[in-house]
Amino acid sequence: MTKAMGCAPARTEEPAGQDEQMLAYLTDLLERQLEKLRKYDLDGAVRLAEESQPISAQIARQKILERPCYAGQKKKIQGLYQDICLVIAAERQEVAEKLRQIREGLKALGAYAGR
């Protein structure tokens, strides 16, 4: 099977297979990060985010996802980033609600103690 011309690497010293490996590795890291977030393992998620950042930056620098042959991977990676953002936003909302409940409880205790 031959590669489409749009999949040729931007620089000849980097084979297209390396681009595919980077995309697969980034996808794996993002999937694992999402799973860590869903399990409330924030330390693990941060470690994976730190590991994925340089790979993501290299992919962006080389404009790999702008190549038509990687449209499927681009959609998948964008979806993973979107899911990560949604999980973080939901967790942020959940934490804000719990903090509100704690504050209300502290106010009630303070009022009770003042009697």
C-alpha positions as CSV (number, residue, x, y, z in Angstrom):
1,M,0.0,0.0,0.0
2,T,1.4,3.4,-0.9
3,K,1.1,6.6,1.1
4,A,-0.7,9.6,-0.3
5,M,1.5,12.4,-1.3
6,G,0.0,14.6,1.5
7,C,1.5,12.2,4.1
8,A,5.1,12.7,3.1
9,P,7.0,14.1,6.0
10,A,7.8,17.8,5.9
11,R,11.5,17.0,6.3
12,T,13.1,14.1,4.5
13,E,15.1,12.9,7.4
14,E,11.9,12.0,9.3
15,P,10.0,9.1,7.7
16,A,6.2,9.1,7.6
17,G,6.2,6.1,10.0
18,Q,7.7,8.3,12.7
19,D,4.8,10.8,12.2
20,E,2.4,7.9,12.6
21,Q,4.2,6.7,15.7
22,M,4.0,10.2,17.3
23,L,0.3,10.4,16.5
24,A,-0.3,7.0,18.0
25,Y,1.7,7.8,21.1
26,L,-0.1,11.1,21.6
27,T,-3.4,9.4,21.2
28,D,-2.5,6.8,23.8
29,L,-1.3,9.4,26.2
30,L,-4.5,11.4,25.9
31,E,-6.6,8.4,26.3
32,R,-4.7,7.4,29.4
33,Q,-4.9,11.0,30.7
34,L,-8.7,11.0,30.2
35,E,-9.0,7.7,32.1
36,K,-6.9,9.1,35.0
37,L,-9.1,12.2,35.1
38,R,-12.3,10.1,35.2
39,K,-10.8,8.1,38.1
40,Y,-9.9,11.4,39.9
41,D,-6.2,10.6,39.7
42,L,-5.1,14.2,39.1
43,D,-1.4,13.5,39.8
44,G,-1.3,10.8,37.1
45,A,-3.2,13.0,34.7
46,V,-0.7,15.9,35.2
47,R,2.2,13.5,34.6
48,L,0.6,12.4,31.3
49,A,-0.1,15.9,30.3
50,E,3.5,16.9,30.9
51,E,4.6,13.9,28.9
52,S,2.2,14.7,26.0
53,Q,3.1,18.4,25.8
54,P,6.4,18.1,23.9
55,I,5.0,15.5,21.5
56,S,1.9,17.7,20.8
57,A,4.2,20.7,20.2
58,Q,6.4,18.7,17.8
59,I,3.3,17.5,15.9
60,A,2.1,21.1,15.7
61,R,5.5,22.5,14.6
62,Q,5.7,19.9,11.8
63,K,2.0,20.6,10.9
64,I,1.5,16.8,10.7
65,L,-2.3,17.0,11.5
66,E,-2.7,19.5,8.6
67,R,-2.0,16.7,6.1
68,P,-5.2,15.3,4.6
69,C,-4.1,11.7,5.2
70,Y,-4.2,12.3,8.9
71,A,-7.7,13.8,9.0
72,G,-9.0,10.8,11.0
73,Q,-6.2,11.1,13.6
74,K,-6.8,14.8,13.8
75,K,-10.5,14.3,14.5
76,K,-9.7,11.7,17.2
77,I,-7.0,13.8,18.9
78,Q,-9.3,16.9,18.9
79,G,-12.1,14.8,20.4
80,L,-9.8,13.5,23.1
81,Y,-8.7,17.1,24.0
82,Q,-12.3,18.2,24.0
83,D,-13.3,15.3,26.3
84,I,-10.4,16.1,28.6
85,C,-11.6,19.7,28.8
86,L,-15.2,18.6,29.5
87,V,-14.1,16.3,32.3
88,I,-11.9,19.0,33.9
89,A,-14.8,21.5,33.7
90,A,-17.2,19.0,35.3
91,E,-14.8,18.2,38.1
92,R,-14.2,22.0,38.6
93,Q,-18.0,22.4,38.9
94,E,-18.2,19.5,41.3
95,V,-15.4,20.9,43.5
96,A,-17.0,24.4,43.5
97,E,-20.3,22.8,44.7
98,K,-18.6,20.9,47.5
99,L,-16.8,24.0,48.6
100,R,-20.1,25.9,48.7
101,Q,-21.6,23.1,50.8
102,I,-18.6,23.3,53.2
103,R,-18.9,27.0,53.5
104,E,-22.6,26.7,54.3
105,G,-21.8,24.1,56.9
106,L,-19.1,26.3,58.5
107,K,-21.6,29.2,58.6
108,A,-24.1,27.0,60.3
109,L,-21.6,25.7,62.8
110,G,-20.5,29.3,63.5
111,A,-24.0,30.4,64.1
112,Y,-24.7,27.5,66.3
113,A,-21.4,28.1,68.3
114,G,-22.4,31.7,68.8
115,R,-25.6,30.9,70.6
